Amino acid sequence: MRKYASIAILISFLSLGMQTVFADEMPANAMPLSKILENLQSKGYTVFREIEFQNGLYVTKAFNSQGENLKIRINPQTGEIVEPKAKATTLSLLDIAKKLENAGYHGISKIGFDRGEYEAIALDKDGKKVDLDIDGKTGEINKDWF
């Protein structure tokens, strides 16, 4: 009797695992992948390294037009971006470059974005190389002091 109970439990676990595998199959009415990627590019997303179908959605990492590296989830049938929702609060790389130049910095060799803040390397008015922190929302510039 125990043998049959063990077999029944094993079959239950296997069937549960099979349902999980089948639930992650691509829907028959999914858009072609090239259309999904074209849609993302038209919305300003760039530099895709990988795209994968997971849990009913396409998942990729890409940079948006503000230079943020984001994990994006896309509906395979509509091409709609499910996550992240659009945010318009961060200044773009172009805005940051203009703010730095207007503040007298030149020879900008690097601008990067991480956790709401830009970091830049540039030359100041005296030609000295400086590391700068720039608030991603306000554009306020602060020198990094060592």
C-alpha positions as CSV (number, residue, x, y, z in Angstrom):
1,M,0.0,0.0,0.0
2,R,2.8,2.4,0.8
3,K,4.4,1.6,-2.5
4,Y,1.2,2.8,-4.3
5,A,1.0,5.9,-2.2
6,S,4.6,6.8,-3.0
7,I,4.0,6.3,-6.7
8,A,0.8,8.4,-6.5
9,I,2.7,11.2,-4.8
10,L,5.6,11.0,-7.4
11,I,3.1,11.2,-10.3
12,S,1.5,14.2,-8.7
13,F,4.8,16.0,-8.4
14,L,5.7,15.1,-12.0
15,S,2.4,16.3,-13.4
16,L,2.7,19.6,-11.5
17,G,6.2,20.1,-13.0
18,M,4.9,19.3,-16.5
19,Q,2.2,21.9,-16.0
20,T,4.8,24.5,-15.1
21,V,6.9,23.6,-18.2
22,F,3.8,23.8,-20.5
23,A,2.6,27.1,-18.9
24,D,5.9,28.8,-20.1
25,E,5.3,28.0,-23.8
26,M,5.1,30.8,-26.3
27,P,1.5,31.7,-27.1
28,A,0.4,30.9,-30.7
29,N,-0.6,34.5,-31.3
30,A,2.7,36.0,-30.2
31,M,4.2,38.8,-32.3
32,P,7.4,38.1,-34.2
33,L,10.4,38.8,-32.1
34,S,11.7,41.3,-34.7
35,K,8.5,43.4,-34.3
36,I,8.9,43.3,-30.5
37,L,12.5,44.6,-30.8
38,E,11.6,47.2,-33.4
39,N,8.9,48.5,-31.0
40,L,11.4,48.7,-28.1
41,Q,13.9,50.6,-30.3
42,S,11.2,53.0,-31.5
43,K,10.5,53.9,-27.8
44,G,14.2,54.7,-27.2
45,Y,15.5,51.4,-25.8
46,T,18.9,50.3,-27.0
47,V,21.8,47.9,-26.4
48,F,19.9,44.6,-26.0
49,R,22.2,41.8,-24.9
50,E,19.6,39.0,-24.5
51,I,15.9,38.5,-24.7
52,E,14.1,35.5,-23.3
53,F,10.5,34.3,-22.9
54,Q,9.8,33.7,-19.2
55,N,6.5,33.3,-17.2
56,G,4.4,34.4,-20.2
57,L,6.4,37.6,-21.0
58,Y,9.5,38.5,-23.0
59,V,12.2,39.7,-20.6
60,T,15.3,41.7,-21.6
61,K,17.7,44.3,-20.3
62,A,18.3,47.5,-22.2
63,F,19.2,51.1,-21.8
64,N,16.5,53.7,-22.1
65,S,16.9,57.2,-23.7
66,Q,18.0,58.5,-20.3
67,G,20.9,56.1,-20.0
68,E,19.3,53.9,-17.4
69,N,19.9,50.1,-17.6
70,L,16.5,48.5,-17.1
71,K,15.0,45.1,-16.9
72,I,12.0,45.2,-19.3
73,R,9.0,42.8,-19.5
74,I,7.0,42.8,-22.7
75,N,3.6,41.3,-23.5
76,P,4.3,38.8,-26.4
77,Q,0.9,39.3,-28.1
78,T,0.7,43.1,-28.1
79,G,4.3,44.2,-27.7
80,E,3.2,46.4,-24.8
81,I,5.9,47.1,-22.1
82,V,4.4,45.7,-18.9
83,E,7.3,46.7,-16.7
84,P,8.9,49.1,-16.0
85,K,6.2,51.8,-16.3
86,A,7.4,55.0,-18.0
87,K,9.2,57.5,-15.8
88,A,9.8,61.0,-16.9
89,T,11.6,62.3,-13.9
90,T,15.2,61.6,-14.8
91,L,17.2,64.0,-16.9
92,S,18.7,62.6,-20.1
93,L,22.4,62.2,-20.9
94,L,22.0,65.2,-23.3
95,D,20.6,67.3,-20.5
96,I,23.5,66.4,-18.2
97,A,26.1,67.1,-20.9
98,K,24.6,70.6,-21.5
99,K,24.4,71.3,-17.8
100,L,28.1,70.4,-17.4
101,E,29.1,72.5,-20.4
102,N,27.0,75.5,-19.2
103,A,28.7,75.2,-15.8
104,G,32.1,75.6,-17.5
105,Y,33.2,72.0,-17.7
106,H,34.7,70.8,-20.9
107,G,36.6,67.7,-22.3
108,I,33.9,65.5,-20.8
109,S,35.3,61.9,-21.1
110,K,32.6,60.0,-19.3
111,I,29.0,60.2,-18.1
112,G,27.4,57.2,-16.4
113,F,24.1,56.7,-14.6
114,D,23.5,54.6,-11.4
115,R,20.7,54.7,-8.9
116,G,19.3,58.1,-9.7
117,E,22.7,59.9,-10.0
118,Y,25.0,60.6,-12.9
119,E,28.8,60.5,-12.5
120,A,31.0,62.3,-14.9
121,I,34.7,62.9,-15.6
122,A,35.6,66.3,-17.1
123,L,38.0,69.1,-17.1
124,D,37.2,72.2,-15.0
125,K,37.7,75.8,-15.9
126,D,41.4,75.5,-15.0
127,G,41.9,72.4,-17.1
128,K,42.1,70.0,-14.1
129,K,40.5,66.6,-14.3
130,V,37.5,66.3,-11.9
131,D,35.1,63.6,-10.9
132,L,31.5,65.0,-10.6
133,D,28.2,63.7,-9.2
134,I,25.1,65.1,-10.8
135,D,21.6,64.6,-9.4
136,G,19.5,62.8,-12.0
137,K,16.4,64.8,-11.3
138,T,17.6,68.3,-10.6
139,G,20.9,68.4,-12.5
140,E,22.7,69.8,-9.4
141,I,26.5,69.3,-9.9
142,N,28.8,68.3,-7.0
143,K,32.6,67.7,-7.2
144,D,33.8,64.4,-5.7
145,W,36.3,65.2,-3.0
146,F,38.9,62.6,-2.1
